[in-house]
Amino acid sequence: MFNESIKMAIDGMISNKLRTLLTLLGIIIGVGAVIAMVSLGFGVKEQVKNNISSLGSNLLIVMSGGRTASGARLAAGQGARLTAEDAYALEKQIEGIAYIAPAVSSSYQLVVGNQNWTASVEGTTPNVLDIRSYKLAEGRNMTERDLSSRARVCVIGQTIVDNLFPEGDAVGKTLRINKAPFQVIGVLEAKGQSAGGQDQDDVVYIPLTTAQNRMMGITHINRITIQAENENVIDQVQGEVEQLLRQRHKIKAGDDDDFTVRNLAALMETMMETANTITLLLGCIAAISLLVGGIGIMNIMLVSVTERTREIGIRKALGATYNNILLQFLIEAMVIGVVGGTLGVILGIGSSYAISYFAGWQTVISIPTIIIAVVFSVGIGLFFGIYPARKAALLDPIEALRYE
């Protein structure tokens, strides 16, 4: 009986192709929209995660300039400024810090022979490679000796090599930064673009002391990057960093900080929560079309019951029971849900790839979302098919045979 009901449902769909297509469209578009929108939401989450992770994990960024009690941002350097000594004090006195790297940066023109390139040059310490998860392709990293001697040495990324040393073999060569000669001591392995499109290989690192004393003529630093040992201690480290800096800068109780500490782990958590909300919102909006598709199934099934009243009367006169008629129409509704859900999956996956290709937005197709969408489409078909099926099953056979 079950197989026969499925066969009758499919035959009914084939014999009324246009009506079936219009019924299927609601489910197809609904399922496709859910999959495409949720994949876009997951893509946003992944992009946020990659953008922050590309900077390193378990990071605190300390910058000059705090916030007033009203929330207004003070200009960097206003009041007391961060110094390298601040960074070394933090590293020495606070437990839970894996690496720390004070830094200054500025944009300079780089020249090698008749080749030139403009890039941001960062004066920092050797720990920056560990914090940023860079590996050396060749050569060596900066050393404490380079810092103490204010050496004119630099470690460069692959983009700098490609543009200024097209023949390769950059280690040992001279690179002019703002007309000053620097020896290339190391080349970093290529990392490619970050999820946000930033070229992670367009970097030049020089010793912090060299940048401060021989290029910029300053004693302060722009920022301190701190990597905690693990995510469990990062909040504790942040609290101790803020407390120690207030002591060193002689900030009285109740006064505003002259620095800002950004917790990238907390920032990522906040942004991920926002992305989850966006994903849920997109999914709910798309799910409305599934509801509309379900109403379409109910309407078409009601029309089908009306058109097949005499057929139902004949079947009941020949011995078909209430359950037989109910099962037949529920199976028809379920078949519509299955077929529409399957085609909707194809549409949703295709739309996700199209969004990535044409709009350039990252999308992540989720298998659980596909399964949920298909199950939901079948459930929609059954739910909205119950009323028409019961109406058909409750028809009086004598009245049904008289129906014109």
C-alpha positions as CSV (number, residue, x, y, z in Angstrom):
1,M,0.0,0.0,0.0
2,F,2.8,2.4,0.9
3,N,4.7,1.8,-2.4
4,E,1.4,2.2,-4.3
5,S,0.7,5.5,-2.6
6,I,4.1,6.8,-3.5
7,K,3.6,5.7,-7.2
8,M,0.2,7.4,-7.2
9,A,1.7,10.6,-5.7
10,I,4.4,10.8,-8.4
11,D,1.9,10.0,-11.2
12,G,-0.3,12.8,-9.9
13,M,2.7,15.3,-9.9
14,I,3.7,14.3,-13.4
15,S,0.2,14.6,-14.8
16,N,0.0,18.2,-13.4
17,K,3.5,19.5,-14.2
18,L,2.8,23.2,-14.1
19,R,0.9,23.0,-10.8
20,T,3.6,20.8,-9.3
21,L,6.4,23.1,-10.5
22,L,4.7,26.1,-8.9
23,T,4.2,24.2,-5.7
24,L,7.9,23.1,-5.7
25,L,9.2,26.6,-6.3
26,G,8.3,27.8,-2.8
27,I,10.2,24.9,-1.2
28,I,13.1,25.1,-3.6
29,I,13.6,28.9,-3.1
30,G,13.1,28.5,0.7
31,V,15.6,25.7,1.2
32,G,18.1,27.4,-1.3
33,A,17.8,30.7,0.5
34,V,18.3,29.2,4.0
35,I,21.5,27.3,2.8
36,A,22.9,30.4,0.9
37,M,22.2,32.8,3.7
38,V,23.5,30.6,6.5
39,S,26.6,29.8,4.5
40,L,27.2,33.5,4.0
41,G,26.8,34.0,7.8
42,F,29.3,31.2,8.5
43,G,31.6,32.9,6.0
44,V,31.5,36.1,7.9
45,K,32.4,34.2,11.1
46,E,35.3,32.5,9.4
47,Q,36.6,35.8,8.0
48,V,36.4,37.5,11.4
49,K,38.2,34.6,13.0
50,N,40.9,34.5,10.3
51,N,41.5,38.3,10.4
52,I,42.1,38.3,14.1
53,S,44.0,35.0,14.1
54,S,46.4,36.3,11.5
55,L,47.7,38.7,14.1
56,G,48.5,35.9,16.5
57,S,46.7,34.1,19.3
58,N,46.0,35.1,22.9
59,L,47.2,38.7,22.2
60,L,47.0,41.9,24.1
61,I,47.8,45.2,22.2
62,V,48.8,48.1,24.5
63,M,48.8,51.5,22.8
64,S,49.5,55.1,23.9
65,G,46.4,57.2,24.5
66,G,43.5,56.2,26.8
67,R,39.9,57.0,27.1
68,T,38.3,59.6,29.3
69,A,35.4,58.9,31.7
70,S,33.0,60.0,28.9
71,G,34.5,57.4,26.6
72,A,36.3,59.9,24.3
73,R,39.6,58.6,22.9
74,L,42.7,60.5,23.8
75,A,45.3,61.1,21.0
76,A,48.2,58.7,21.0
77,G,51.0,60.1,23.0
78,Q,48.9,62.5,24.9
79,G,50.2,62.6,28.5
80,A,52.8,60.0,29.4
81,R,54.0,57.8,26.5
82,L,54.8,54.1,26.3
83,T,58.4,53.3,26.4
84,A,60.5,50.2,25.7
85,E,61.3,50.1,29.4
86,D,57.5,49.7,30.1
87,A,57.6,46.6,27.9
88,Y,60.6,45.1,29.6
89,A,59.1,45.8,33.0
90,L,55.9,44.0,32.0
91,E,57.9,41.0,30.7
92,K,60.0,40.8,33.9
93,Q,57.3,41.3,36.6
94,I,54.1,39.7,35.2
95,E,53.7,35.9,35.0
96,G,51.8,34.3,32.2
97,I,53.4,36.3,29.3
98,A,54.9,34.1,26.6
99,Y,56.3,36.8,24.4
100,I,56.3,40.6,24.3
101,A,57.3,43.0,21.5
102,P,57.4,46.8,21.8
103,A,57.2,48.4,18.4
104,V,57.3,51.6,16.4
105,S,56.4,51.9,12.7
106,S,56.4,54.3,9.8
107,S,56.1,54.2,6.0
108,Y,59.3,54.5,4.0
109,Q,60.6,54.1,0.5
110,L,62.8,51.1,-0.1
111,V,65.4,51.1,-2.8
112,V,67.6,48.4,-4.3
113,G,69.5,49.5,-7.4
114,N,66.9,50.9,-9.8
115,Q,64.1,49.1,-8.0
116,N,61.9,50.9,-5.4
117,W,59.0,50.0,-3.2
118,T,57.1,51.8,-0.4
119,A,56.2,49.8,2.7
120,S,55.6,50.1,6.4
121,V,58.8,49.5,8.3
122,E,58.5,48.2,11.9
123,G,61.1,48.7,14.5
124,T,60.7,45.9,17.0
125,T,62.3,43.0,18.9
126,P,63.1,39.4,17.8
127,N,59.9,38.1,19.6
128,V,57.7,39.6,16.9
129,L,58.3,36.5,14.6
130,D,57.0,34.2,17.4
131,I,54.0,36.3,18.1
132,R,53.0,36.7,14.4
133,S,53.8,33.0,13.7
134,Y,56.4,33.8,11.0
135,K,59.1,31.4,10.0
136,L,62.4,32.1,8.3
137,A,62.8,30.8,4.8
138,E,66.5,31.8,4.8
139,G,68.9,33.8,6.9
140,R,68.5,34.6,10.6
141,N,66.3,36.6,12.9
142,M,67.3,39.8,14.7
143,T,69.2,39.3,17.9
144,E,69.7,41.1,21.2
145,R,73.1,42.1,20.0
146,D,71.5,43.8,17.0
147,L,69.3,45.7,19.4
148,S,72.1,46.8,21.7
149,S,74.3,47.9,18.8
150,R,71.5,49.6,16.9
151,A,72.5,47.6,13.9
152,R,71.3,48.5,10.4
153,V,69.9,45.1,9.6
154,C,66.5,44.0,8.5
155,V,64.2,40.9,8.1
156,I,61.9,41.2,5.1
157,G,58.8,39.4,3.7
158,Q,58.5,37.7,0.4
159,T,56.6,40.6,-1.3
160,I,59.7,42.8,-0.7
161,V,61.9,40.1,-2.2
162,D,59.7,39.8,-5.3
163,N,59.7,43.6,-5.9
164,L,63.2,44.5,-5.0
165,F,65.2,41.3,-5.5
166,P,63.5,39.7,-8.5
167,E,66.5,37.3,-8.9
168,G,66.1,36.1,-5.3
169,D,69.0,35.6,-3.0
170,A,68.3,38.7,-0.9
171,V,70.2,37.6,2.2
172,G,73.4,39.6,2.6
173,K,72.3,42.2,0.1
174,T,71.9,45.9,0.9
175,L,68.5,47.5,1.1
176,R,68.2,51.3,1.4
177,I,65.4,52.4,3.8
178,N,64.8,56.2,3.5
179,K,68.3,56.4,1.9
180,A,70.0,54.6,4.8
181,P,71.7,51.3,4.0
182,F,70.5,48.2,5.7
183,Q,71.8,44.6,5.4
184,V,69.1,41.9,4.7
185,I,69.8,39.2,7.3
186,G,66.6,37.1,6.9
187,V,63.7,36.4,4.6
188,L,60.4,35.2,5.9
189,E,58.4,32.3,4.5
190,A,55.4,33.4,2.5
191,K,52.1,33.6,4.4
192,G,49.9,35.1,1.6
193,Q,47.0,37.5,2.2
194,S,45.0,37.6,5.3
195,A,41.2,36.9,5.2
196,G,40.8,40.7,5.1
197,G,42.9,41.0,2.0
198,Q,46.1,42.4,3.7
199,D,49.4,41.2,2.3
200,Q,51.2,39.6,5.2
201,D,54.4,39.3,3.2
202,D,54.8,43.0,2.7
203,V,56.7,43.5,5.9
204,V,60.1,44.9,6.9
205,Y,61.4,44.4,10.5
206,I,64.4,46.3,11.9
207,P,65.7,46.5,15.5
208,L,63.7,48.8,17.7
209,T,66.7,50.8,18.9
210,T,67.7,51.4,15.3
211,A,64.3,52.7,14.3
212,Q,64.1,54.9,17.4
213,N,67.6,56.4,17.5
214,R,68.9,56.3,13.9
215,M,65.7,56.8,11.9
216,M,62.9,58.5,13.8
217,G,64.8,60.3,16.6
218,I,62.3,59.3,19.3
219,T,62.4,57.6,22.7
220,H,58.8,56.4,23.0
221,I,57.1,53.5,21.2
222,N,53.7,53.2,19.5
223,R,52.5,49.9,21.0
224,I,53.4,46.8,22.9
225,T,52.2,43.4,21.7
226,I,51.9,40.8,24.4
227,Q,51.2,37.1,23.8
228,A,49.8,35.3,26.8
229,E,50.9,31.7,27.5
230,N,47.3,30.5,26.9
231,E,43.7,31.7,26.8
232,N,43.1,30.8,30.4
233,V,45.5,33.5,31.7
234,I,44.9,36.3,29.2
235,D,42.4,38.1,31.4
236,Q,44.6,37.9,34.4
237,V,47.6,39.1,32.4
238,Q,45.5,42.1,31.1
239,G,44.5,43.1,34.6
240,E,48.1,43.0,35.8
241,V,49.4,44.9,32.8
242,E,46.9,47.7,33.4
243,Q,47.8,47.8,37.1
244,L,51.6,47.9,36.5
245,L,51.4,50.6,33.8
246,R,49.2,52.8,36.0
247,Q,51.9,52.5,38.7
248,R,54.8,53.2,36.3
249,H,52.9,56.2,34.8
250,K,52.0,57.5,38.3
251,I,48.3,57.6,37.5
252,K,46.3,58.4,40.6
253,A,43.2,56.5,41.6
254,G,40.1,57.7,39.7
255,D,42.2,59.3,36.9
256,D,41.9,58.0,33.4
257,D,44.5,55.7,31.9
258,D,46.9,57.3,29.4
259,F,47.1,54.0,27.5
260,T,44.6,51.5,26.0
261,V,44.8,47.7,26.3
262,R,43.0,45.7,23.6
263,N,42.2,42.1,24.3
264,L,42.0,40.4,20.9
265,A,40.6,37.2,22.4
266,A,37.7,39.2,23.9
267,L,37.4,41.1,20.7
268,M,37.1,37.9,18.7
269,E,34.5,36.5,21.1
270,T,32.4,39.7,20.8
271,M,32.7,39.7,17.0
272,M,31.9,36.0,16.8
273,E,28.8,36.6,18.9
274,T,27.8,39.4,16.5
275,A,28.4,37.1,13.5
276,N,26.3,34.4,15.1
277,T,23.5,36.9,15.5
278,I,23.8,37.9,11.9
279,T,23.8,34.3,10.8
280,L,20.7,33.5,12.9
281,L,18.9,36.6,11.5
282,L,19.8,35.7,7.9
283,G,18.6,32.1,8.5
284,C,15.3,33.3,10.0
285,I,14.6,35.7,7.2
286,A,15.3,32.9,4.6
287,A,13.1,30.4,6.6
288,I,10.1,32.7,6.1
289,S,10.2,31.7,2.4
290,L,10.0,28.0,3.6
291,L,6.8,28.9,5.5
292,V,5.4,30.5,2.4
293,G,6.3,27.4,0.4
294,G,4.4,25.3,3.0
295,I,1.3,27.4,2.6
296,G,1.7,26.9,-1.1
297,I,1.7,23.1,-0.6
298,M,-1.5,23.3,1.5
299,N,-3.2,25.4,-1.1
300,I,-2.3,23.1,-4.0
301,M,-3.3,20.0,-1.9
302,L,-6.7,21.6,-1.2
303,V,-7.2,22.2,-4.9
304,S,-6.1,18.6,-5.5
305,V,-8.7,17.3,-3.0
306,T,-11.4,19.3,-4.7
307,E,-10.5,18.1,-8.2
308,R,-10.2,14.4,-7.1
309,T,-13.4,14.3,-5.0
310,R,-15.1,11.7,-7.3
311,E,-11.9,9.6,-7.3
312,I,-11.8,9.7,-3.5
313,G,-15.5,8.6,-3.5
314,I,-14.8,5.7,-5.8
315,R,-11.9,4.5,-3.7
316,K,-13.9,4.7,-0.5
317,A,-16.8,2.9,-2.2
318,L,-14.3,0.1,-3.2
319,G,-13.2,-0.3,0.4
320,A,-10.4,2.3,0.9
321,T,-10.3,3.3,4.6
322,Y,-9.8,6.6,6.3
323,N,-6.1,5.7,6.9
324,N,-5.6,4.7,3.2
325,I,-6.8,8.1,1.9
326,L,-5.0,10.0,4.6
327,L,-1.7,8.2,3.9
328,Q,-2.0,8.8,0.1
329,F,-2.3,12.6,0.5
330,L,0.3,12.8,3.2
331,I,2.7,10.9,1.0
332,E,2.0,13.3,-1.9
333,A,2.8,16.2,0.4
334,M,6.0,14.5,1.6
335,V,7.2,13.7,-1.9
336,I,6.7,17.4,-2.8
337,G,8.8,18.3,0.3
338,V,11.6,15.8,-0.6
339,V,11.9,16.8,-4.2
340,G,11.7,20.5,-3.4
341,G,14.2,20.1,-0.6
342,T,16.7,18.2,-2.9
343,L,16.4,20.8,-5.7
344,G,16.7,23.5,-3.0
345,V,20.0,22.1,-1.8
346,I,21.4,22.2,-5.3
347,L,20.2,25.8,-5.6
348,G,21.6,26.8,-2.2
349,I,25.0,25.3,-2.8
350,G,25.2,26.8,-6.3
351,S,24.1,30.2,-4.9
352,S,26.8,30.0,-2.2
353,Y,29.5,29.4,-4.8
354,A,28.1,32.2,-7.0
355,I,28.2,34.6,-4.1
356,S,31.8,33.7,-3.4
357,Y,32.8,34.0,-7.1
358,F,30.9,37.1,-8.2
359,A,30.7,39.2,-4.9
360,G,34.0,38.0,-3.5
361,W,32.4,37.2,-0.1
362,Q,33.6,34.2,1.8
363,T,30.9,31.5,2.2
364,V,31.1,28.3,4.3
365,I,28.7,25.5,3.4
366,S,27.5,23.7,6.5
367,I,26.4,20.0,6.1
368,P,24.3,20.2,9.3
369,T,22.5,23.2,7.8
370,I,21.8,21.3,4.6
371,I,20.4,18.3,6.6
372,I,18.2,20.6,8.8
373,A,16.9,22.4,5.7
374,V,15.9,19.2,4.0
375,V,14.3,17.7,7.1
376,F,12.5,21.0,7.6
377,S,11.2,21.0,4.1
378,V,9.8,17.5,4.4
379,G,8.3,18.5,7.8
380,I,6.7,21.5,6.2
381,G,5.2,19.3,3.5
382,L,3.8,16.9,6.0
383,F,2.5,19.7,8.4
384,F,0.7,21.6,5.7
385,G,-0.5,18.4,4.1
386,I,-2.3,17.2,7.2
387,Y,-5.4,19.4,6.8
388,P,-6.0,18.6,3.1
389,A,-5.3,14.9,3.8
390,R,-7.8,14.8,6.7
391,K,-10.4,16.7,4.6
392,A,-10.0,14.1,1.8
393,A,-10.1,11.1,4.2
394,L,-13.3,12.5,5.9
395,L,-15.3,12.9,2.7
396,D,-18.5,11.0,2.7
397,P,-18.3,8.5,-0.2
398,I,-21.9,9.0,-1.3
399,E,-21.5,12.8,-1.4
400,A,-18.1,12.5,-3.1
401,L,-19.7,10.3,-5.9
402,R,-22.4,12.9,-6.5
403,Y,-19.8,15.7,-6.8
404,E,-19.6,17.3,-10.2
